[in-house]
């Protein structure tokens, strides 16, 4: 199954860069223009210049964000700001963060994974992708010949071999420490002993890998690999472009936090809202739950936890009350979804909301509609409706890791924006060269 290799990682030289919190950055897909500017100001060596550089009106084919990113990477390597680790290592990354006033730790291993086409079922996706983000990442890979941020993926550690190796590796002082900034901090160790490396590699040799976050980056890496194979048909199987950098997290890791993307809607006419209210009973049993603060959230948690029923929560259609929607007939609802999807897909909250309510009842395409937004905090979602910024909020329950595994094992894919693995992995902690 999966083929795992250590990395000669490129990392910041801590003798020159004393504070790693000043130089690592979020991945490209969550960097706003404002944050991009702030990261530029934070340090002249902030990795945003490589990961997601600024554009200018004077950009040209020979001078643009991608060519400038390559120049920064090469210059920092030349000046010793970045250094290449030797011997190669599989890194252990402990990512500490806070969510809802609770402290979490997610442990991952950073390694090179052999690129495999989807149909081989060695690396398994769970969501679809769009062309825009892929084009951006492909352009960056071509310019840098490097992976700047790891793809977050999951694995099964069936006999806990990997857990034991990581426990030994992390008994020593970290190779790198990133102080707490904006609620997150990081520790990094390098596993270099041949026996330890072999145990990790062997434990995953018979296991598939499940992509959690980074589908666009994986598909971009596949495109780059195909290009390089065409240009270098005699390249050896272990050529660097045949691999991609991932951070692998155990399915059972207690820090594997998956947030649900709640759906927010606006731009609906009053008549359309009234029609929706009258159409819902055809598909759902409808109950009303007045919103009374913390106690209401407790009741919603209990109500949504039913395993044998498909239940949705809607706010904004009936004053300051939630509408509790219980699906009447799963088979009937399934007829409004593409026939090739599995029963697992058809039972998902996001599938029912997107296909039955948005597409069938409201005539809205979930992808690309300006009237739809996504929010990962249910309390904030409700506040946005109460304030009038949005009209409706669909409160989604989180998807469990085992559901993602089941969807992937069945060669199916969830609707886009079904999961949000929190928090995102940083960029710049470890870089993987493809040459």
C-alpha positions as CSV (number, residue, x, y, z in Angstrom):
1,X,0.0,0.0,0.0
2,X,1.5,3.4,1.1
3,X,5.2,3.9,0.5
4,X,6.7,6.2,3.1
5,X,10.2,7.8,2.9
6,X,12.1,10.2,5.2
7,X,12.8,13.7,4.1
8,X,16.0,15.8,3.9
9,X,13.8,18.6,5.2
10,X,14.5,22.3,4.6
11,X,14.0,24.2,7.9
12,X,14.7,27.6,9.3
13,X,18.2,28.0,10.8
14,X,17.5,28.7,14.4
15,X,20.9,30.2,14.9
16,X,19.9,33.0,12.6
17,X,16.1,33.0,13.0
18,X,15.6,33.0,16.8
19,X,11.8,33.1,16.9
20,X,10.1,30.6,14.5
21,X,6.7,32.1,15.4
22,X,7.7,35.2,13.4
23,X,8.4,33.3,10.2
24,X,6.0,30.4,9.8
25,X,2.6,31.2,8.2
26,X,-0.8,29.6,7.6
27,X,-1.4,27.7,4.3
28,X,-2.4,29.7,1.3
29,X,-6.1,28.9,1.4
30,X,-6.8,30.8,4.6
31,X,-4.5,33.8,4.2
32,X,-6.6,37.0,3.7
33,X,-5.1,40.0,2.0
34,X,-5.0,41.8,5.3
35,X,-3.2,38.9,7.0
36,X,-0.8,38.6,4.0
37,X,0.3,42.2,4.6
38,X,0.7,41.6,8.3
39,X,2.8,38.5,7.7
40,X,5.1,40.5,5.4
41,X,5.6,43.0,8.1
42,X,6.2,40.4,10.8
43,X,9.6,39.4,9.5
44,X,11.6,39.8,6.3
45,X,12.0,36.0,6.3
46,X,8.3,35.2,6.9
47,X,7.4,32.2,4.8
48,X,4.3,33.9,3.3
49,X,6.7,35.3,0.6
50,X,7.1,31.7,-0.6
51,X,3.7,30.2,0.3
52,X,1.5,32.9,-0.9
53,X,3.4,36.0,-2.1
54,X,1.8,39.3,-2.9
55,X,0.8,40.2,-6.5
56,X,1.6,43.6,-8.1
57,X,0.1,45.5,-11.1
58,X,3.5,45.1,-12.8
59,X,3.5,41.3,-12.6
60,X,4.7,39.6,-15.8
61,X,5.5,36.1,-17.0
62,X,9.1,36.6,-15.9
63,X,8.3,38.5,-12.6
64,X,5.3,37.4,-10.6
65,X,4.4,35.9,-7.2
66,X,5.8,32.5,-8.3
67,X,9.1,33.6,-9.7
68,X,9.6,35.8,-6.6
69,X,8.8,32.9,-4.3
70,X,11.5,30.8,-6.0
71,X,14.0,33.7,-5.6
72,X,13.2,34.0,-1.9
73,X,13.6,30.3,-1.4
74,X,17.0,30.1,-3.2
75,X,18.3,33.3,-1.6
76,X,17.4,32.1,1.9
77,X,19.1,28.8,1.2
78,X,22.2,30.6,-0.1
79,X,22.3,32.9,2.9
80,X,21.8,30.2,5.5
81,X,18.4,31.4,6.6
82,X,17.2,28.0,5.5
83,X,19.3,24.8,5.9
84,X,18.9,21.2,4.7
85,X,18.7,18.5,7.3
86,X,21.0,15.5,7.0
87,X,20.5,12.6,7.6
88,X,17.0,12.4,6.3
89,X,14.3,12.1,8.9
90,X,10.7,11.4,9.5
91,X,9.6,14.3,11.7
92,X,7.2,14.2,14.6
93,X,5.1,17.3,14.8
94,X,3.1,18.2,18.0
95,X,0.6,20.9,17.2
96,X,-0.9,22.5,20.3
97,X,-4.0,24.7,20.0
98,X,-7.1,25.9,21.9
99,X,-10.7,25.4,20.8
100,X,-13.7,26.4,22.9
101,X,-11.5,27.1,25.9
102,X,-10.1,23.6,25.7
103,X,-6.4,22.8,25.1
104,X,-5.7,20.2,22.4
105,X,-2.6,18.5,21.0
106,X,-2.6,16.8,17.6
107,X,0.4,14.6,16.8
108,X,1.5,14.0,13.3
109,X,4.5,12.5,11.4
110,X,5.9,14.5,8.5
111,X,7.3,12.3,5.7
112,X,7.4,11.9,1.9
113,X,4.6,9.7,0.5
114,X,4.8,8.1,-3.0
115,X,2.3,9.7,-5.3
116,X,-0.4,7.4,-6.5
117,X,-3.3,7.9,-8.8
118,X,-6.7,7.9,-7.2
119,X,-7.9,4.7,-8.9
120,X,-5.2,2.7,-7.2
121,X,-6.9,3.3,-3.8
122,X,-3.6,3.7,-2.0
123,X,-4.1,7.3,-1.3
124,X,-7.8,7.9,-0.8
125,X,-9.7,11.3,-1.0
126,X,-13.0,12.2,0.6
127,X,-13.9,15.5,-1.1
128,X,-13.9,16.9,-4.6
129,X,-11.8,19.8,-5.8
130,X,-12.0,23.0,-7.9
131,X,-9.8,24.0,-10.8
132,X,-8.8,27.5,-9.5
133,X,-6.8,26.5,-6.4
134,X,-5.1,23.7,-8.3
135,X,-3.8,26.0,-11.0
136,X,-2.3,28.3,-8.3
137,X,-0.6,25.4,-6.5
138,X,0.7,23.8,-9.8
139,X,2.3,27.1,-10.7
140,X,4.0,27.3,-7.3
141,X,5.3,23.8,-7.5
142,X,6.7,24.4,-11.0
143,X,8.5,27.5,-9.9
144,X,9.8,26.2,-6.6
145,X,10.2,22.5,-7.3
146,X,9.2,22.0,-3.7
147,X,6.3,21.3,-1.4
148,X,5.9,24.2,0.9
149,X,3.1,22.9,3.2
150,X,2.3,19.3,4.0
151,X,-1.0,17.6,3.1
152,X,-2.8,16.6,6.2
153,X,-3.7,12.9,6.0
154,X,-4.8,10.0,8.3
155,X,-3.7,6.5,8.9
156,X,-4.5,3.5,11.0
157,X,-1.9,2.4,13.5
158,X,-3.4,-1.1,14.1
159,X,-1.0,-2.5,16.6
160,X,0.2,0.9,18.0
161,X,3.8,0.3,16.7
162,X,4.0,3.9,15.4
163,X,2.7,5.3,18.7
164,X,5.5,3.6,20.6
165,X,8.2,4.8,18.2
166,X,6.9,8.4,18.5
167,X,6.8,8.2,22.3
168,X,10.5,7.2,22.3
169,X,11.4,9.9,19.8
170,X,9.6,12.7,21.7
171,X,11.3,11.8,25.1
172,X,14.2,14.1,24.0
173,X,14.3,17.8,23.7
174,X,12.5,19.0,20.5
175,X,14.6,19.9,17.4
176,X,12.5,23.0,17.0
177,X,10.0,24.8,19.2
178,X,7.6,27.5,18.1
179,X,6.3,29.7,20.9
180,X,2.6,30.2,21.3
181,X,1.2,32.8,18.8
182,X,-2.5,33.3,18.0
183,X,-3.4,30.4,20.1
184,X,-1.1,27.8,18.6
185,X,2.4,26.4,19.3
186,X,4.5,23.6,17.8
187,X,7.2,21.2,18.7
188,X,9.2,19.2,16.1
189,X,11.5,16.2,16.5
190,X,13.5,14.3,13.9
191,X,13.4,10.4,13.8
192,X,16.6,9.4,12.2
193,X,17.6,6.0,13.7
194,X,17.3,3.3,11.0
195,X,15.4,0.9,13.3
196,X,12.8,3.5,14.2
197,X,12.4,4.6,10.6
198,X,11.9,1.0,9.4
199,X,9.3,0.4,12.1
200,X,7.2,3.4,10.9
201,X,7.7,2.5,7.2
202,X,6.8,-1.1,7.8
203,X,3.8,-0.3,9.9
204,X,2.3,1.8,7.0
205,X,3.4,-0.5,4.2
206,X,0.1,-2.4,4.2
207,X,-2.1,0.6,4.9
208,X,-3.9,3.1,2.7
209,X,-3.6,6.8,3.4
210,X,-6.7,9.0,3.8
211,X,-6.4,12.7,2.8
212,X,-8.0,15.0,5.4
213,X,-7.0,18.4,4.1
214,X,-5.1,19.2,1.0
215,X,-6.9,17.6,-1.9
216,X,-6.0,20.4,-4.2
217,X,-2.3,20.2,-3.3
218,X,-2.3,16.4,-3.9
219,X,-3.9,16.7,-7.3
220,X,-1.4,19.5,-8.1
221,X,1.5,17.2,-7.1
222,X,0.1,14.5,-9.4
223,X,0.0,17.0,-12.3
224,X,3.6,18.0,-11.7
225,X,4.6,14.4,-11.4
226,X,3.1,13.6,-14.8
227,X,4.8,16.5,-16.4
228,X,8.2,15.5,-15.0
229,X,7.8,11.9,-16.0
230,X,7.1,13.1,-19.6
231,X,10.2,15.3,-19.5
232,X,12.4,12.7,-17.8
233,X,11.2,9.3,-18.9
234,X,14.4,7.6,-17.7
235,X,14.2,9.1,-14.2
236,X,14.5,6.4,-11.4
237,X,11.4,5.4,-9.5
238,X,12.7,7.2,-6.4
239,X,13.0,10.5,-8.2
240,X,11.9,13.3,-5.8
241,X,9.0,14.4,-8.0
242,X,7.3,11.0,-7.4
243,X,6.7,11.9,-3.8
244,X,4.7,14.5,-1.9
245,X,5.1,15.8,1.7
246,X,2.4,14.8,4.1
247,X,1.7,15.1,7.8
248,X,0.1,11.8,8.8
249,X,-2.2,11.7,11.9
250,X,-3.5,8.5,13.5
251,X,-7.3,8.1,13.2
252,X,-7.4,7.6,16.9
253,X,-5.4,10.7,17.8
254,X,-7.3,12.6,20.5
255,X,-6.4,15.9,18.8
256,X,-7.9,15.1,15.5
257,X,-10.6,17.8,15.6
258,X,-13.1,18.0,12.7
259,X,-15.4,21.1,12.6
260,X,-18.6,21.1,10.6
261,X,-19.1,23.9,8.0
262,X,-22.4,25.3,8.8
263,X,-24.3,26.7,5.9
264,X,-25.4,30.4,5.9
265,X,-27.8,31.8,3.4
266,X,-28.9,35.3,2.3
267,X,-30.5,37.0,-0.7
268,X,-33.8,35.1,-0.5
269,X,-37.1,36.8,-1.1
270,X,-39.8,36.7,1.6
271,X,-42.0,34.7,-0.7
272,X,-39.3,32.1,-1.2
273,X,-38.8,31.8,2.5
274,X,-42.5,31.2,3.0
275,X,-42.5,28.6,0.2
276,X,-39.6,26.8,1.9
277,X,-41.5,26.7,5.2
278,X,-44.4,25.1,3.5
279,X,-42.3,22.6,1.5
280,X,-40.2,21.3,4.4
281,X,-42.9,19.0,5.8
282,X,-43.0,17.0,2.6
283,X,-39.5,15.7,3.4
284,X,-39.2,16.3,7.1
285,X,-41.0,16.0,10.4
286,X,-40.7,19.6,11.8
287,X,-40.4,20.5,15.5
288,X,-39.9,23.9,17.0
289,X,-37.3,24.7,19.7
290,X,-37.1,28.2,21.0
291,X,-33.6,29.5,21.4
292,X,-32.8,30.2,25.1
293,X,-29.0,30.2,25.2
294,X,-26.8,27.5,26.6
295,X,-29.6,25.1,27.6
296,X,-30.8,25.1,24.0
297,X,-27.4,24.0,22.7
298,X,-27.4,21.1,25.1
299,X,-30.8,20.0,23.9
300,X,-29.6,20.3,20.3
301,X,-26.5,18.2,21.0
302,X,-28.7,15.5,22.5
303,X,-31.2,15.7,19.6
304,X,-28.6,15.6,16.8
305,X,-26.8,12.6,18.4
306,X,-29.5,10.1,17.3
307,X,-27.6,7.5,15.2
308,X,-30.7,5.9,13.6
309,X,-32.2,9.1,12.1
310,X,-31.2,11.8,9.7
311,X,-31.7,15.1,11.5
312,X,-31.1,18.7,10.5
313,X,-31.2,22.0,12.4
314,X,-32.4,25.2,10.8
315,X,-32.4,28.7,12.3
316,X,-34.0,31.9,10.9
317,X,-37.1,30.6,9.3
318,X,-39.3,30.9,12.4
319,X,-38.3,33.9,14.4
320,X,-35.9,33.2,17.2
321,X,-36.5,29.4,17.2
322,X,-34.7,26.5,15.7
323,X,-36.6,24.2,13.4
324,X,-35.7,20.5,14.1
325,X,-36.0,18.5,10.9
326,X,-36.2,14.7,10.9
327,X,-36.0,13.1,7.5
328,X,-39.2,11.1,6.8
329,X,-37.9,8.8,4.0
330,X,-34.2,8.3,3.2
331,X,-34.9,6.3,0.0
332,X,-37.2,9.1,-1.3
333,X,-34.6,11.7,-0.5
334,X,-31.9,9.7,-2.2
335,X,-33.7,10.1,-5.5
336,X,-32.7,13.7,-5.5
337,X,-29.0,12.9,-5.3
338,X,-26.8,11.5,-8.1
339,X,-27.4,7.8,-8.3
340,X,-23.7,6.8,-8.2
341,X,-23.4,8.0,-4.5
342,X,-23.4,5.5,-1.7
343,X,-25.9,5.3,1.2
344,X,-23.2,6.7,3.5
345,X,-23.1,9.9,1.3
346,X,-26.9,10.1,1.2
347,X,-27.2,10.1,5.0
348,X,-24.8,13.0,5.6
349,X,-26.2,16.3,6.9
350,X,-24.4,18.2,4.2
351,X,-25.8,15.9,1.5
352,X,-29.4,16.5,2.7
353,X,-28.9,20.2,3.0
354,X,-27.2,20.7,-0.3
355,X,-29.3,18.4,-2.5
356,X,-32.7,18.5,-0.9
357,X,-33.1,22.0,0.6
358,X,-30.6,24.1,-1.4
359,X,-30.9,22.5,-4.8
360,X,-34.4,21.0,-4.8
361,X,-36.4,23.4,-2.7
362,X,-34.5,26.7,-3.2
363,X,-33.0,26.1,-6.6
364,X,-29.5,27.1,-5.4
365,X,-26.3,25.4,-6.5
366,X,-24.1,25.1,-3.4
367,X,-20.9,25.6,-5.3
368,X,-20.1,29.2,-6.3
369,X,-23.4,30.8,-5.2
370,X,-22.6,34.3,-3.7
371,X,-25.6,33.9,-1.3
372,X,-24.0,30.9,0.5
373,X,-21.3,31.3,3.2
374,X,-19.7,28.8,5.5
375,X,-19.0,29.2,9.2
376,X,-17.3,26.8,11.6
377,X,-18.9,28.2,14.8
378,X,-22.5,27.4,15.3
379,X,-23.1,30.2,17.9
380,X,-21.6,32.7,15.6
381,X,-23.7,31.4,12.7
382,X,-26.9,32.0,14.7
383,X,-25.7,35.5,15.7
384,X,-25.1,36.3,12.1
385,X,-28.8,35.5,11.4
386,X,-30.0,37.4,14.4
387,X,-28.1,40.4,13.3
388,X,-29.6,40.3,9.8
389,X,-26.3,39.7,8.0
390,X,-27.8,36.3,6.9
391,X,-31.3,34.9,6.7
392,X,-30.8,31.2,7.4
393,X,-28.3,29.0,9.2
394,X,-28.1,25.3,8.8
395,X,-26.4,23.9,11.9
396,X,-24.4,20.8,10.8
397,X,-23.1,18.1,13.2
398,X,-19.5,17.2,12.9
399,X,-18.4,14.3,10.6
400,X,-16.6,11.6,12.4
401,X,-13.2,10.2,11.2
402,X,-14.7,6.8,10.7
403,X,-17.3,8.2,8.4
404,X,-14.6,9.8,6.3
405,X,-12.8,6.5,6.1
406,X,-16.0,4.7,5.1
407,X,-16.7,7.2,2.3
408,X,-13.1,6.9,1.0
409,X,-13.1,3.1,1.2
410,X,-16.3,3.1,-0.9
411,X,-14.6,5.3,-3.6
412,X,-17.1,8.0,-2.9
413,X,-16.6,11.7,-2.1
414,X,-18.5,14.0,0.2
415,X,-19.9,17.3,-1.0
416,X,-17.4,20.1,-0.9
417,X,-17.2,21.9,2.4
418,X,-18.2,18.9,4.4
419,X,-15.2,19.0,6.8
420,X,-12.8,21.4,8.4
421,X,-9.8,19.9,10.1
422,X,-8.9,22.4,12.8
423,X,-6.4,23.9,12.9
424,X,-4.7,24.1,9.5
425,X,-1.1,22.9,9.4
426,X,1.5,25.7,9.2
427,X,3.7,26.4,6.2
428,X,7.4,26.8,6.6
429,X,8.0,24.4,9.4
430,X,9.5,21.8,7.0
431,X,9.9,22.1,3.2
432,X,10.4,19.2,0.8
433,X,12.5,19.7,-2.3
434,X,11.4,17.9,-5.5
435,X,14.8,17.9,-7.1
